[in-house]
Amino acid sequence: MSENTRRPLTTKVHLYQALYLFNRGFEITLAGLKRLEELGVFRNEDLSDYEVMLELTRSEANDELTTVMQGYEEDDAAFWDERYHERQKRLADPDDVFFAARDRKKQIKEQIKELQAGLARQHPKRPRSKRQKHS
């Protein structure tokens, strides 16, 4: 995500705040329905129908909202990861390249030895018979 299209932190905070208010509104509505049931306005089975419809609506909306917010978070993580690596490059000692190359060369040599040992185990050398040696 480019710096120009990145959402400012205040937008992100507002998104989370709106999600909280959205869910809080459902909680208030459900509490109101429960109170109306206690006052005898709704029968218990009527309340259950409304509760199911409200919870279904809330869960579907939360699913969509959190998917959108996850995209924002992934973009934000990528943005800051890029800034972090840029900063690490600026702060790195130029001689670190040579040390990294030396270390990588050692790793490659070790990998070659491991591969050769693995091949040797797969295809062990068979001792030659006496007849083959004299030929």
C-alpha positions in Angstrom: 0.0 0.0 0.0 1.5 3.4 -0.9 1.9 6.1 1.7 -0.8 8.2 -0.1 -3.5 5.5 0.2 -2.6 4.5 3.8 -5.4 5.3 6.3 -4.4 7.6 9.1 -4.3 6.3 12.6 -7.3 8.4 13.6 -9.4 6.7 10.9 -8.4 3.3 12.4 -9.3 4.4 15.9 -12.6 5.6 14.6 -13.3 2.3 12.9 -12.7 0.4 16.1 -14.8 2.9 18.1 -17.6 2.5 15.6 -17.4 -1.3 15.9 -17.7 -1.0 19.6 -20.6 1.4 19.4 -22.3 -0.8 16.9 -22.1 -3.8 19.2 -23.0 -1.8 22.3 -26.2 -0.7 20.5 -27.1 -4.3 20.0 -26.5 -5.1 23.7 -28.7 -2.1 24.7 -31.4 -3.3 22.3 -31.2 -6.9 23.7 -31.3 -5.6 27.3 -34.4 -3.5 26.3 -36.2 -6.5 24.9 -35.4 -8.5 28.0 -36.8 -5.7 30.2 -40.0 -5.6 28.1 -40.3 -9.3 28.5 -39.9 -8.9 32.3 -42.7 -6.3 32.2 -44.9 -8.8 30.4 -45.0 -7.1 27.0 -43.4 -10.0 25.2 -43.7 -13.7 25.7 -40.5 -15.6 26.3 -40.7 -17.4 22.9 -41.4 -14.0 21.1 -38.3 -12.6 22.8 -36.2 -15.5 21.6 -37.3 -14.9 18.0 -36.3 -11.2 18.2 -33.0 -12.2 19.9 -32.1 -14.7 17.2 -32.8 -12.2 14.4 -30.8 -9.4 16.2 -27.8 -11.7 17.0 -27.8 -13.1 13.4 -27.8 -9.5 12.0 -25.0 -8.5 14.4 -22.9 -11.5 13.7 -23.2 -11.1 9.9 -22.4 -7.4 10.1 -19.4 -8.0 12.5 -18.1 -10.7 10.1 -18.1 -8.2 7.2 -16.7 -5.3 9.3 -13.9 -7.4 10.8 -13.0 -8.6 7.3 -12.6 -5.0 6.2 -10.7 -4.1 9.3 -8.4 -7.1 8.9 -7.5 -5.8 5.4 -6.6 -2.4 7.0 -4.5 -4.1 9.6 -2.7 -6.2 7.1 -2.0 -3.1 5.0 -0.8 -1.3 8.1 1.5 -4.2 9.1 3.0 -4.2 5.6 3.5 -0.4 5.7 5.3 -0.5 9.0 7.3 -3.6 8.2 8.6 -1.8 5.1 9.5 1.2 7.2 11.3 -1.0 9.8 13.4 -2.8 7.1 14.3 0.6 5.5 15.5 1.8 8.9 17.4 -1.3 9.6 19.2 -0.9 6.2 20.1 2.7 7.0 21.5 1.8 10.4 23.4 -1.3 9.2 27.2 -1.3 9.1 28.4 -1.4 5.5 30.9 -4.2 6.5 28.0 -6.4 7.7 27.5 -7.4 4.0 30.9 -9.1 4.1 30.2 -10.8 7.4 26.8 -12.0 6.0 28.5 -13.3 2.9 31.1 -15.2 4.9 28.3 -16.7 7.1 26.3 -17.7 4.1 29.3 -19.4 2.5 29.7 -21.5 5.6 26.0 -22.4 5.6 26.3 -23.5 1.9 29.3 -25.6 2.7 27.5 -27.3 5.6 24.4 -27.9 3.4 26.7 -29.5 0.7 28.2 -31.8 3.3 24.7 -32.8 4.6 23.6 -33.5 1.0 26.7 -35.6 0.3 26.2 -37.6 3.5 22.5 -38.2 2.5 23.5 -39.3 -0.9 26.2 -41.6 0.5 23.5 -43.3 2.8 21.2 -43.7 -0.2 23.8 -45.3 -2.5 26.4 -47.0 -0.2 29.5 -48.2 -2.0 29.5 -52.0 -2.3 32.8 -53.8 -1.7 34.2 -55.2 -4.9 34.5 -58.9 -5.2 38.0 -60.4 -5.6 37.3 -61.2 -9.2 36.6 -57.6 -10.2 39.8 -56.3 -8.6 42.1 -58.6 -10.7 40.4 -57.7 -14.0 
